[in-house]
Amino acid sequence: MHLFGKVIEVSAVLTLFILVIMTIAAVIMRYCFNMPLQWTEEVSGLLMIWVVMFGAVVAERDNTHLSIPFLADALTPRWQRILTLFVSLVSIILLIVMAWSAWKLAAGTAFKTTQILKISWFWIDIAVTVGAIGVACFTALHLIKKTPRKEGE
């Protein structure tokens, strides 16, 4: 799982780097040379979706998603564990439903292409499936790590 987390992190960094460099190049070409790069809008949209999904997986891996612990802080430690278990299980279920729905969407749009570069919409829509599965895996891993064990296990 450590290797998976590192691969996702490197993918997020590389995707964001490409997006930034491409955007800078597009601005320079448009305003300095008066020759806009038409394809950058399509590619930047695709890359932004992947950056968000990779970033969500990395945030879950590092347990840095935004949370408001107001309710949890008011509970006893035992009820905090129960709330954490409940929220984690509901999150995993919703992430699996989201991944399945995104997969069906991606499969349904596989033959639809973007206007300029003719990239299949599959590669845009599948990012949500990858992100949801990645977040669900790390949520489950955190849940397993937090589950109390019997002595001797």
N, C-alpha and C positions, 0 to 999 in steps of 0.2 A: 504494500500500500504506500510505503514511503516513496518508492520509485514512481508510482502513478502520480502522487502529489507533486513530485519534482518535474515530471514531464508536463503536467498541466501548468505549473508555475512558469516554466521556460516557454511554453506555448503562449501563455498570456503576455509575457514580456516581449517575445518576438512579434506577436500580432500587434501589440500596441506600438512597438518600435516602427514596424512597417507602416502602420496607419499614420504616425506622426511624420515620418520621412515623406510619404506619399503626399500628404496634405501640404507640407512645406513646398515640395516640388510643384504641386498644382498651383499654389499661390504665386510662386516665382514665375512659372510659365505664363500664367494669366496676366499678371501685372507688370512684369519686366519685359517679356517678349511678345505680349499680346497674342499668345498661342495657347489657349486653354486646352488642358488634357480632358477630353470628354469622358473617358472611362473612369476617372477617379471617384466620381459620385457613386457609381455602382459598387466599386471595390470598397470604398470607405464604409458604405452601409453594411456590406457583408462582414467586413472586419470588426466593425463596432459591435455587432451581435456576438461574434466569437469572443471579443475582449470581455464583454459583460458576462458571458457564460463561464469562461475560464476564470474570471475574477471571482465569481460567486463560488466556484469550487475551491479556489485558494482561500477565500474568506472562511468558508466552512471548515476547511482543513485546519486553519489556524485559530478557529473559534473566535473570529472577529466580526461576525455579523452584528448589526445594530440590534440591541435589545433594550427593553425598558423593564428593569427588574422590580418595579414598584410592588406588584402583587407578590412575587416570589420573596422579596425581602421581608414582607409582613408575615410570612408563614414560618412554621417550625422547620427545622432541617428535614424531618421525615416527610412533611408535606411538600417541601421544596423538591425532594427527590421524586415524589409521586407526580408533581406538576411537570418536572423535567422529562420523566418517562412518557407522560401523556402527550406533551407537546412534541417530543421527538417522534413518537409513533405516528401521530397525526401528520406531522411534516413528511415523514417517509412515505406514507400512503398517498398524500397529495402530490409529492414529487414523482412517484411512480405513475400516477394518473396523468400528470403533466407530461412526463416523458413518453408515455404511450400515445397521448393525443398529438404531441408534436411529431412523433414517428409517423402516425397516420397522415398528418398534414404533409410531412416531407415526402412520403410515398405518393401522395396524391398530386403533388406539384413537381414530381421528378421530370416530367416532360415539358414543363413550362420554363421558359428561359428569360433572362433579363434582356432588355432592348439592345444595349450596345455590345456587350461582350458575349452574349448568348450563354451565360453561366446558368446552369440548372438551378432552379429555386430550391432543389433538394439540399444543396450545400449551404443555403441560408437557413432553411427551416430545421435542419438536423442539429444545428448548434444548440437549440433548446433541449433536444433529447439528450445530447452529450452532457450539457450543464446540469440538467435535472438528475440524471443518473449519478454523476460525480458528486453532487451535493448530497443525494440520498446515501451514497456509499460512506461518505465521511460522517454524516449524521448517525448512521448505524454504527460506525466504528467508535464514535464518541459515546454512544449509548452503551455499547459493549464494555468499553473501558470503565464507565461509571457504575456498572452493575456490580453490586456487592457479591463477593464470592464466599463460599463456605471455607472455613479454615482447612488448610491442607490441599486445596485445589490449585 
